[in-house]
Amino acid sequence: MSVPSRCILVLLAAGAVVPAKAQDTPSPLTLEPIVVTANRVPTPAAEVGSAVTVITRQELEDRQIRQLSDALRQVPGVAVSRTGPAGQTTQIRIRGSESNQTLVLIDGVEVNDPSLESEFDFAHLMADDIERIEVLRGPQSALYGSDAIGGVVNIVTRRGDGPVGGTASVEGGGTGTLRGHASVSGGNEDVDFLIGTAGLRTDGTSAARRGSEADGTRNGTVYAKIGLHPSELVDIDVVGRTTRFNTDLDGFLGGVGAVDSEDDVDGSTFLGRIQGRLKLLDGRWEHVVGLSYLDDSRDYRDGGDAITASYRGKTTRVDYQTNLMLDSEVLLPAEHRLTFAVDHEEQQADSDSGFADFSRRIGATGLVGQYQLGLLDSLFLTGSVRQDLNDLFRDTTTWRLTAAWRIEATGTKLRASYGTGVKNPTLFELYGFTNTYRGNPDLKPEHAEGWDAGFDQEIWGDRVVLDATWFEQQIGDLIVGSGQGSANLPGTATARGVELGLSVTPVNDLTIRAAYTYTDAQDATGAELVRRPRNIASLDVSYRFLDGAATVNLGVDYNGPQKDLAFDEAYNSSPVTLDGYTLVNLAASYQVTDRVQVYGRIDNLLDEDYEEVWTYGSLRRAGYLGMKVSF
């Protein structure tokens, strides 16, 4: 039986566990889910025509996710690759796009690093106090500009609520791992706050698959989120987050790949945002203005105290958005929502590679208009357009259309979207200089168009939810790097495939989720794009028992074979095939008292030996035990 057939059977088998009596048992009362990323304004999920997945705080806690990127492995259409154990470079790719073609937001701050190929490295982002993650798939440049060809990952941290209280946790386990976390939060009608810190130390394992020297990481993060509500009309929010890390690295030799070395990297990230919101006309007309700042820096060392290369990227962004909501009864009952936004962004990248230095700045201004129309509480249409005014490149216009049709009688939602996208060359691609790379100032922006169509089907109330999406995307002027530099490829790269998802709640305390993605991603010559597995599947089972005091979770992630690039002695590349692998993770927790919880997990239960990047290894089986205290 083929791998895709086995994956589809997993989905069908998960659905088969629903007992016949499930339809007689009412599902627990839940609020209608809201999605923000899809339209830049809070929108009921039933009205969203785009493909979007939401990961909740409860799911993160049940699975005991510690590195946020691990939560994305079970999102349809998302491929994750990491160059070794925790702390090593971690990339994601959505629907066959490149890692720097996905925009990442943390509390409204765009965190793609302009000095790091304009991508976000998930290696040092821990999952503590994350409230929700929204993954929006497909070209979204009409809303977010450059970097959003593949989609958007929006990470929202927890907001303080209720009486002042806190939590603290500590855990330890395999490869000399010690992790701690503490936060204090509270809130009322006038103010809310959350202040927290998290730390990780691990000896790790060798990043090089054939290496013998362990490569560890040390990570410390402090974060705060404060909301002020001086009146019913005004909200002011301030967020800040800083991370410092040190990670041991392995070297890389042409013709060999990853090898043991004494290299390491010191780095830091700071992000901050202040935002004000004014609500008029009983909340129907709102104005939002914000200022964001991002500062990333990395210093590389070659086995000693001397710094061999330094990179620093900074982004400053000011934005304004207004939303107007109207109802009408002419001809048909209709809801109208108008959105206008303007933003200006300045990016700067500084590099001292030991071969040549560069310091470059680039700016862009974006104008966004969007119209949302709801008819008869069942048909929802959205149109968006954006004009980007660029310093270095030709001004561009991108647009997007979505439609969702909710059939209440059958619990069905039909949806479709079409959009265009643009990705400007990064400052490193234009001006970077190392011993193996030369920038190309003649690069042109990548441009894309893509569409998807699918359905969400509820069965037995909402105890079974099945979703399916067909997608296709084309990218022209694709920028590819080689041992000598970067260039725009002639022709058009294509990615097409299918995303399947299934969620089953046969009884109130048991939840089963499964997902499968087939992706066929090729460049203009028909060659398979690297690190885009054709087949990705996952299964997640969570069960609560002992009146909710105990939880057990089983997660299974499958990545099929994928292409990567090998490099010869002259750093010329050639394609190789990496084997597929299956990861099984097991987690359990028990609430000893109202304030004390003990927990444990085993990652890579079957001790799979695998690689996600050529010649780089992975973390083998490891167990962890911990305790969490509330106060």
PyMOL commands that set and color helices and strands:
alter all, ss='L'
color gray80, all
select helices_A, chain A and resi 3-16+20-24+45-47+57-63+68-74+99-101+122-124+141-144+427-431
alter helices_A, ss='H'
color red, helices_A
select strands_A, chain A and resi 34-35+43-44+51-56+78-82+90-94+102-106+109-110+130-137+151-157+162-173+177-187+191-205+215-231+234-248+251-253+257-259+263-280+285-302+307-328+334-352+357-375+379-390+396-407+412-423+433-434+437-438+446-459+464-476+479-481+486-488+492-507+510-522+535-545+550-559+562-567+573-578+581-591+596-603+622-630
alter strands_A, ss='S'
color yellow, strands_A
deselect
rebuild
show_as cartoon
